Amino acid sequence: MPRPSPRIVAAFAFALILADGRPRAEAQGVAAPPAAKAQRKARRDAPGTYMGRPIAGVMSYEGADWLFRDTREAEEQPERMLDALKIQAGQTVADIGAGAGYTSLRLSRRVGPKGTVLATDVQPQMLAMLRDNAKVAGVTNIKPIRATQAATNLPDGQVDLALMVDVYHEAADPETLLRGILKALKPGGRLVLVEFRGEDPDVPIKPEHKMTLAQVRKELEPQGFRFRESFEFLPWQHIIVFEKPAAEAEKK
Ligand SMILES: C[S@@+](CC[C@H](N)C(=O)[O-])C[C@H]1O[C@@H](n2cnc3c(N)ncnc32)[C@H](O)[C@@H]1O
């Protein structure tokens, strides 16, 4: 795959890197997404938290180079991760929080010319980089979609697999995001979260950018997702697989 070149000024980006290597959007004057007031009131979560977990800040587009760092393949083994998901040619896959397209480009090859990758992100600058990277790679089956914290902007009932790689922990309004994903999935469609292991203190990522399997299940199952399995062969990350039960589709 041609090495994508996000339009980043390296020195500026480096100045923004936090202890775990990520820049934060709010540190750049990119407004943090508004909290979901109604939901917070109903759930009585402390501001900036959800079900007892601090919500991480959105990773700024200014640090997109970090998403294409040389060590990422060894650390995250993206092809092995995708192998485990057994994606079929012709499927519609949503890469939610796609960033500059690190995973979307791989998904594009897996679904093939008859399949589609719906690549969403809340930062238009990330989507601009993703478009550039798709162009360089010569792929035409990736459709960039501008999401907001209030709407996935995915089509209803058309998605076979929704994938979030290193994204869910920074969703400002998890319940709204999960409701949107459930609506977008086909009956029996899967939602997969790839998250750095919160159980492991040796994973060199800040705690709010990690998740435990127990916390993920605690948050997703009440929203209508059925836990299927988790794969634990990656060096640092969980691969957590849920599905939309068929009954959920019948209600719609
Ligand atoms: C750490 S980056 C990961 C990017 C990409 N998944 C990857 O692995 O290279 C997280 C991305 O999620 C996006 N994001 C955060 N909340 C989102 C939401 N509710 N919907 C869509 N994208 C979101 C951010 O803008 C950012 O680009």
The ligand as a Tripos MOL2 file, in Angstrom:
@<TRIPOS>MOLECULE
LIG
   27    29     1     0     0
SMALL
NO_CHARGES

@<TRIPOS>ATOM
      1 C1         -7.6280    7.9480   17.8460 C.3       1 LIG1
      2 S1         -8.3920    8.4220   16.3320 S.3       1 LIG1
      3 C2         -8.4460    6.8550   15.4810 C.3       1 LIG1
      4 C3         -8.6200    7.0080   14.0010 C.3       1 LIG1
      5 C4         -8.7000    5.6930   13.2070 C.3       1 LIG1
      6 N1         -9.7810    4.8610   13.6780 N.3       1 LIG1
      7 C5         -7.4080    4.9470   13.2770 C.2       1 LIG1
      8 O1         -7.3400    3.9530   14.0050 O.co2     1 LIG1
      9 O2         -6.4470    5.3580   12.5940 O.co2     1 LIG1
     10 C6        -10.0940    8.6630   16.7830 C.3       1 LIG1
     11 C7        -10.9280    9.2960   15.7090 C.3       1 LIG1
     12 O3        -12.3050    9.1900   16.0730 O.3       1 LIG1
     13 C8        -12.9780   10.3760   15.6810 C.3       1 LIG1
     14 N2        -14.2060   10.4690   16.4850 N.ar      1 LIG1
     15 C9        -14.3490   10.7430   17.8030 C.ar      1 LIG1
     16 N3        -15.6410   10.6860   18.1670 N.ar      1 LIG1
     17 C10       -16.3430   10.3420   17.0560 C.ar      1 LIG1
     18 C11       -17.7280   10.1040   16.7760 C.ar      1 LIG1
     19 N4        -18.6780   10.2130   17.7260 N.pl3     1 LIG1
     20 N5        -18.0930    9.7760   15.5130 N.ar      1 LIG1
     21 C12       -17.1580    9.6690   14.5300 C.ar      1 LIG1
     22 N6        -15.8340    9.9040   14.7370 N.ar      1 LIG1
     23 C13       -15.4280   10.2080   15.9800 C.ar      1 LIG1
     24 C14       -11.9480   11.4560   15.9270 C.3       1 LIG1
     25 O4        -12.2370   12.6240   15.1970 O.3       1 LIG1
     26 C15       -10.6610   10.7580   15.4660 C.3       1 LIG1
     27 O5        -10.4110   10.9760   14.1080 O.3       1 LIG1
@<TRIPOS>BOND
     1     1     2 1
     2     2     3 1
     3     2    10 1
     4     3     4 1
     5     4     5 1
     6     5     6 1
     7     5     7 1
     8     7     8 2
     9     7     9 1
    10    10    11 1
    11    11    12 1
    12    11    26 1
    13    12    13 1
    14    13    14 1
    15    13    24 1
    16    14    15 ar
    17    14    23 ar
    18    15    16 ar
    19    16    17 ar
    20    17    18 ar
    21    17    23 ar
    22    18    19 1
    23    18    20 ar
    24    20    21 ar
    25    21    22 ar
    26    22    23 ar
    27    24    25 1
    28    24    26 1
    29    26    27 1
@<TRIPOS>SUBSTRUCTURE
     1 LIG1         1 GROUP 0 **** ****
